[in-house]
Amino acid sequence: LGLPSSSSCASPNPALTFCVKTHDRLYYMVAPSAEAMRIWMDVIVTGAEGYTQFMN
């Protein structure tokens, strides 16, 4: 999970674009606002941490 560099993708709004990297592929997502982007990133990280703990 992270913010892509400006040259890595063509986004309608690079400042609100973030990517989610999985084993199979990379997903680029564009949020409607900076606040929504922070919320989505927090939810995704929290879910990934919970899944990691569940698998141990």
C-alpha distances in whole Angstrom, upper triangle without the diagonal:
4,7,9,13,16,17,14,15,18,17,19,17,15,15,13,11,7,6,4,6,9,12,14,12,9,9,10,11,13,14,18,17,16,16,15,12,12,13,10,7,10,11,8,8,11,12,10,12,15,15,15,18,20,20,21
4,6,9,12,14,12,13,16,15,17,15,12,12,11,9,6,5,7,8,12,15,16,14,11,11,10,10,12,13,17,16,14,15,15,11,11,13,11,8,11,13,11,10,14,15,14,15,18,19,18,21,23,23,25
4,7,9,11,10,11,13,12,14,12,9,9,9,7,5,6,9,11,15,18,19,16,12,11,9,10,11,12,15,14,12,14,14,10,11,14,12,10,13,15,14,13,17,18,17,19,22,22,22,25,27,27,28
4,6,8,6,7,10,10,13,12,8,9,10,7,6,6,10,11,15,17,18,14,11,11,8,10,11,13,17,16,15,17,17,13,14,17,15,13,17,18,16,16,20,21,19,21,24,24,24,27,29,29,30
4,5,5,8,10,11,14,12,9,10,12,10,9,10,13,14,18,20,20,17,14,14,12,13,14,16,19,18,17,20,19,16,17,20,19,16,20,22,20,20,23,24,23,25,28,28,27,30,32,32,33
4,6,7,8,9,11,10,7,9,11,10,11,12,16,17,20,23,23,19,16,15,12,14,13,16,18,18,16,20,20,16,18,21,20,18,22,24,22,22,26,27,25,28,30,30,30,33,35,35,36
4,6,8,10,13,13,10,12,14,12,13,13,17,17,21,22,22,18,15,16,13,15,15,18,21,21,20,23,23,20,21,24,23,21,24,26,24,24,28,28,27,29,32,32,31,35,36,36,37
4,7,9,13,13,10,13,14,11,11,10,13,14,17,19,18,14,11,12,10,13,14,17,20,20,20,23,22,18,20,23,20,19,22,24,21,22,25,26,24,26,29,28,28,32,33,32,34
4,6,10,10,8,12,12,9,10,10,13,14,17,19,18,14,11,11,8,11,11,15,17,18,18,21,20,17,20,22,19,18,22,23,21,22,25,25,24,27,29,28,29,32,33,33,35
4,7,9,8,11,12,10,12,12,16,17,20,22,21,17,14,13,10,11,11,14,16,18,18,21,20,17,20,23,20,20,24,24,22,24,27,27,26,29,32,31,32,35,36,36,38
4,5,5,9,9,7,10,11,15,17,20,23,21,17,14,12,9,9,8,11,12,14,15,18,16,14,17,19,17,17,21,22,20,22,25,25,25,28,30,29,30,34,34,35,37
4,6,9,9,9,12,14,17,20,23,26,24,21,17,15,11,10,8,10,11,13,14,17,16,14,18,20,18,19,22,23,22,24,27,27,27,30,32,32,33,36,36,37,39
4,6,6,6,10,13,16,19,22,26,25,21,18,15,11,10,7,9,9,10,11,14,13,12,15,17,16,16,20,21,20,22,25,25,26,28,30,30,31,34,35,36,38
4,5,5,8,11,15,17,21,24,23,20,16,14,10,10,8,10,11,11,11,15,14,12,14,17,16,15,19,20,19,20,24,24,24,26,29,29,30,32,34,34,36
4,6,8,12,15,18,22,25,25,22,18,16,12,11,9,9,10,9,8,12,12,10,12,15,14,14,17,19,18,19,22,24,24,25,28,29,29,32,33,34,36
4,7,10,13,17,20,23,23,20,16,14,10,8,6,5,7,7,6,9,9,7,9,12,11,11,14,16,16,17,20,21,21,23,25,26,27,29,31,32,34
4,7,10,13,17,20,20,16,13,10,7,6,4,6,9,10,9,12,11,8,11,13,11,11,14,16,14,16,19,19,19,22,24,24,25,28,29,30,32
4,7,10,13,17,17,14,10,8,6,5,6,8,12,12,11,13,11,8,10,12,10,8,12,13,11,13,16,16,16,18,21,21,21,24,26,26,28
4,6,10,13,13,10,7,5,4,6,9,11,15,15,14,16,14,11,12,14,11,9,13,13,11,12,15,15,14,17,19,19,19,23,24,24,26
4,7,10,11,9,6,5,7,8,11,13,17,17,16,17,15,12,13,14,11,9,12,12,9,10,13,12,11,14,16,15,16,19,20,20,22
4,7,8,6,4,6,9,11,15,17,20,21,20,21,19,16,17,17,14,12,15,15,11,11,15,14,11,14,17,15,15,19,20,19,21
4,5,5,6,8,11,13,17,19,23,24,23,23,21,18,19,19,16,14,16,15,12,12,15,13,11,14,16,13,14,17,18,16,19
4,6,8,11,14,17,21,23,26,27,27,27,25,22,23,23,20,18,20,19,15,15,18,16,13,16,17,14,14,18,18,16,18
4,7,10,13,16,20,22,26,27,27,28,25,23,24,24,20,19,21,20,17,18,20,18,15,19,20,17,17,21,21,19,22
4,7,10,13,17,19,23,24,24,25,23,20,22,22,18,17,20,19,16,17,20,18,16,19,21,18,19,23,23,21,24
4,7,10,13,16,20,21,21,22,20,17,19,19,16,15,18,17,14,15,18,17,15,18,21,19,19,23,23,22,25
4,6,10,13,16,18,18,19,17,14,16,17,13,13,16,15,12,14,17,16,15,18,20,19,20,23,24,23,26
4,7,10,14,15,15,17,15,12,15,16,12,12,16,16,13,15,18,18,17,20,22,21,22,26,26,26,29
4,7,10,12,12,14,11,9,12,13,10,10,14,14,12,14,17,17,17,20,22,21,23,26,26,26,29
4,7,9,10,12,10,8,11,12,10,11,15,15,14,17,19,19,20,22,24,24,26,28,29,30,32
4,5,7,9,6,5,9,10,8,10,13,13,13,16,18,18,19,22,23,24,25,28,28,30,32
4,7,8,6,7,11,11,11,13,15,16,16,19,21,21,23,25,26,27,29,31,31,33,35
4,5,5,6,9,10,11,12,14,15,17,18,20,21,23,24,26,27,29,30,31,33,35
4,5,5,6,9,10,11,12,14,15,17,18,20,21,23,24,26,27,29,30,32,33
4,5,5,6,9,10,11,12,14,16,17,18,20,21,23,24,26,27,29,30,32
4,5,5,6,9,10,10,12,14,15,16,18,20,21,22,24,26,27,29,31
4,5,5,6,9,10,11,12,14,15,16,18,20,21,23,24,26,27,29
4,6,5,6,9,10,11,12,14,15,16,18,20,21,23,24,26,27
4,5,5,6,9,10,10,12,14,15,16,18,20,21,22,24,26
4,5,5,6,9,10,11,12,14,15,16,18,20,21,23,25
4,6,5,6,9,10,11,12,14,15,17,18,20,21,23
4,6,5,6,8,10,11,12,14,15,17,18,20,21
4,6,5,6,9,10,10,12,14,15,16,18,20
4,5,5,6,9,10,11,12,14,15,17,19
4,5,5,6,9,10,11,12,14,15,17
4,5,5,6,9,10,11,12,14,16
4,5,5,6,9,10,10,12,15
4,5,5,6,9,10,11,13
4,5,5,6,9,10,11
4,5,5,6,9,10
4,5,5,6,9
4,5,5,7
4,5,5
4,6
4
